[in-house]
Amino acid sequence: MTVPGSAWPEGTPPSTGTVPVLSRAAHDRAHLARSLPDPAQGRPVHVLTVDGERAVPVREDPTGPRLIWDQQPTLPLGSVFLGEADGAVYAAVRGERALTVNGRPVDRWAGLREIGADLDDLDAGLLAQAVAILEWHERNRYSPLSGAPTTIERAGWVQRDPTTGTEHFPRTDPAVIMLVHDGGDRVVLGRQAVWPPGRFSILAGFVEPGESAEAAVAREVAEEVGLQVTDIRYVGSQPWPFPQSLMLGFVARAKGNLGDQDLVPDPDEIEEAHWFTREELLSGRGPQALPPPVSIARHILDRWMAGEFS
């Protein structure tokens, strides 16, 4: 049984995948094809429509949600080439919601946060890529050098300044997300005021210019909860295209034998922070809610609950 308020079966460590769910991919991005006059090389193209709220058309199969792709004879104008898998070509385009796609009824329109953890490897990887590249285009329509509207090249993977000729490439903002533990069975979890009531998560923050990821971990932990950390270790990464982040996951050990009284939350970022034990999390006596399965925060926390990172 699952204890009310607990995210895991009673007394049982969670099962964990080998990689965060949004880091899965089963397609070839085929980057060399982007420079071809026809990246699809004469093959029909499966096109995914992403609306302005980052939602996509979904059908419900017995095995879980599946994306609905619109098959087109060529790469549509304004679309971005995503790559290929098993001979099929994939692309994404910004568009409006519809009741049917390619003659098939749409069960619902849903976003990556909602369905990312339930998609298979192929759909998960393609959707994360599609949302990320379309968000980049949405926010970078003009050259940062001259202010001129850019022209799109290489099947959507380059924007060119028509006045200077400068190429602009898709941007990713690195962020660190870190589980802080005491070397034993306690972990620090904090919550932001904008989150749903009762939700706690591990700490996170952006990497600053000229800063290493490890230095960002130490700085962000000190800023957010007032702790000094050591034994900073890299765990893995996951794209988080909301709109353009790459989450770099770490674990770190707090210095000293500390309690809640030693936590000093930053009032601008952290509403409250506490130490929790594994037993509290498993029994449901900890937070009312934890990060959703689609997040790397949950992936790292699950692995700690399973006994890693001591």
N, C-alpha and C positions, 0 to 999 in steps of 0.2 A: 504494500500500500504506500501511497504518498501522504506524508504528514501535511495537514493543512498549514499553509504558510511556508512550506519547504519546497525547494526545487528538485529534490532528489528522493528516491525511495528510502524509506526509513532505515537508517543504519548502514546504508550501502553507498560506497563511493560511486560517483557518476562514471559512465563510460565516455571515453573521449576519442575523437578522430585524430588522425595523424597531422592534419593541417586545419587551420580555421576555415569555416565553411565558405567564406567568400574568397578564399585563396585557391579554391578548386578550379581546375580548367581541363578540358578534354579536346580543345581545338588548337589548330596551328594558326597563329596570327598572320602568317604568310607575309611578312613585312616587305619582301622583295617585290611582291605583286602590286604593292601600292603605287609603284612608279610606272607601271604598265598603262598603256592607253585604255585597256580593258582589264582591270584586276580580276574579273570573273572569268576571263579567257573564253568567252562564248557560252558559258554555262548559265542556267537560270539561277536566280539569287533569292535566298530566303531573307525577307526583310522584316525586322521587328520595329513596330511603332512604339515610341516612348512619348507620352504626353507631357504637358508642362508641369505636372505634379510628380514626374518620374514614375508613373504607373504604366504597366504594359498589359496587353490582353492575355488572359489565362484561361485554360480549360482544366476542369477537374477530372483527372483519371483515377482509377482505383488505386494506383500506386502513388498518387500525389499530384500536385499541380504541374502543368506543363505550359510552356510559352506557346503562343499561337503565332506562327510565322506566315507572312503574306508572300507567296511565290511570284516573282517578277521575272520577265525574260532577260532583263539587263539590270545593271546597278542604277537605281533611280536617281534622278537629279536631287542633290541636296543630302543624299544619304552618305554614311560613312562605312567603308569596307572594314569588316571585323576579322575576316579570315575564313578558314575552311576546316571541315572535319568529314572524313569518310567520303570525300569527293563532293560534298555539298558546300556551297558558298553562302556566307552570312553577312548581313549588313544591318544597320540601324538608321532610323530617321525620326526626326521630331514630327509629331502629328497629333491629330485629335482622336478622341475616343469614338468607337463605333460599336454597334451591336453585333456585327459579324466581321470576320476577317477571312478573306479568301474563300468565302462561301460557308465558313464554319461559324456557328454561334459562339459568342464570347460569354463564358460563365461569369467572369468578373474582370475588372481591371485592378491590379494590385502592384505594390511597390517592392523593391528589393528588401527592405526591412521586414516586410510581412512574409514573403515567400522564399527568400534567399536560402534559408536553412532547409527547406523542403524540396528544392529543385535538385535534379540530378546534376552530375559534374559538368556536362556540356551546357545545359541551360544556365547554371549558376555562373560559370565563367563568362559566357557570352553576355549575360545581363549586366554583370558588374562592369564589363568593358564598355558596353553600349551606354549605360548611364554616365560613366565617367567621361567618355569622349564627347558626348552630346552636351554635357554640362560645361565642358571647356569651351565648346563653340558658342554656347549661349552667353557666356561671360567675357568672351574675347573677340568681339566683332570688329574692333578697331585696333590699329597698331599702337602700341605704347610709345613708339618713337615719334610718329608724325601725327597720329590721330586719324589717319586716313582709313576708310573701310578696307579690310583685308580681302584678298582673294584666296579661295580654297584650292589646295593642290594635293597631290598624292593620295587621292581617294579619301580625303578628309583628315589627313594626318599632318598637314602643314598649312599654316596661314602665312601669306606673303604680303609684306608692305609694298603696295604698288609704286610708292614714291622713292623708297630707298632700296628696294629689292631684298630687304632682310627677311629671312625665314623665321617664323615663330612656331615652336613645337608645343605639344600638350604639356601642361604643367601639373605637377603633383606636389602637394605640401606635406612634408614629413612631420609626423606627430609620434610621441612616445606614449605608451600605456603600460603601466607597471603595477605588478602585485608586490606589495610590501608586507613581508612576514617577519616573525621574530626568531626564526631559526627553529621553531618548534611547531605548535599547532594553532598559532594565532595569526590573523591577517587583518590589515587595516582596510576598511571600506568607508567610503564617503558618499555623500549625496549632494546634488545641486538642487536649488530651490525649484527650478523649472521642470524637474523630473516628476513622474507620477508619484503620488504619496506612497511612502514606505520603500521606494526603490533605492538600493545602495549598489555601488560598483567600486572597482579598483580605480586608481588615480590615473590621470592622463593630462597631456599638455603638448603644445607645439614646440618643435625644435626651432631655436632662434638662429638668425644668420651668424655664420662663423662658429657654430657650436656643434660638438659631437653629440650623437644620440645618448651616449652614456652620461655625458655632462648634463644633458637636458633632463635625464631621469633624476639625478641628484638634485638639481635646481628646482624642478617642479615639485618633488616631494617636500623639500624644505619650504617652498612657498605655499603649498596647499595645506599641509598639516604640521609643519614645523619640525619634522624629523630629519635626522642625518642617517644616510644609508651607506652600506658597503656591499661587497659581493654582488655587484650588478651584473646580471647575466642575460644575454639575448635569448629569446624563446622562439620568435617567429614573427611574420608580418601578415597583414591583410589589407587589401584596398578598402577604403571607406569613402565612396564617391558621393559625399553629401556636403559640399560638391566635389572635392578633389583631394582628399587626404589619403595618405598611406600610413597605417598604424603599425609602428614598430614595437613589438611586445617584449617586455623585460620582466624579470623578477629581481628583487633587491631585499637585503636583510637590514632591518632597522638596528642601529647601534644602541646598546644598553637594554636593560630589562624595564620596559615601559608599560604604562597603562593609559587609560583614556585621559587622565589628568595631564599627560604629557603631550597630547595632541592639541595643536593650536590651528584650527581651521582658518583659512583665508576668508573673511566675510564676503568678499566680492565673488568668490568662486565656489566655496564649500559651505553649505548650510550646516552640516554636522558630520562628524567622523567618529568612528568607534573601532575598537579591536573586537574581533569575533573569533571564536574557536571553531574548529571543524565540527565538533559535536553540536554546537549551537546552530550551525548552518544545516547540518543533516537533520536535526530534530525539529526544525521549524521555530526554534526560539531566537533566531537571528532576525535579519531583515524580512519584511513582508514580501519583497520582490527583489530579484537579482537581474543582471543584464540578460537580454534575450539571447537565445541560442545563435542568432545570426552574427553576434558581435565577437570580436577577438577577446574582449573582456571576459565573456563567459567561457571561452575556450581555455584561457589561462587559469581562470578560477576553478574550472572543472578539473584541470590537470593537477592543480594544487590539492584539491579535495581528494584526488585519487592517490595522493602520497608523494607527488613529485615536488621538487624545489625546496627540500628541507635544508 
